[in-house]
């Protein structure tokens, strides 16, 4: 006769007690999904069902074999070497470089002259601001003098 533990449950009973909470969780009402889909999704037709064999064949065609991977890696290496060479050397031809230098030489005096004009405009604006301040001070001084004359005349 097997030894019986005083406070233990038989295995089938223990399994049933452990499964009951899981079974009870499955008895809950399904979630209300009404209104969750957009109008466009509700109006869309059902998707076409495609046999799994066609999907698996398409997936197999999309895989690269070792030869293709090696070919791509060789192409990557070739392009990286070409990029390194181009970084080290001038990409422009001599004629292009000369044309750009001539254009820069023509533009430089114009940009220097524009900077001079801008500086002159700034100086004139500062002078105009100073003159406005002086006019305001003169107006204030005139008003003070008039007030002083009027006070002197009243005295």
Secondary structure as GFF3:
##gff-version 3
##sequence-region A 1 155
A	DSSP	alpha_helix	11	25	.	.	.	ID=ss1
A	DSSP	alpha_helix	39	43	.	.	.	ID=ss2
A	DSSP	alpha_helix	52	61	.	.	.	ID=ss3
A	DSSP	alpha_helix	66	88	.	.	.	ID=ss4
A	DSSP	alpha_helix	94	154	.	.	.	ID=ss5
###
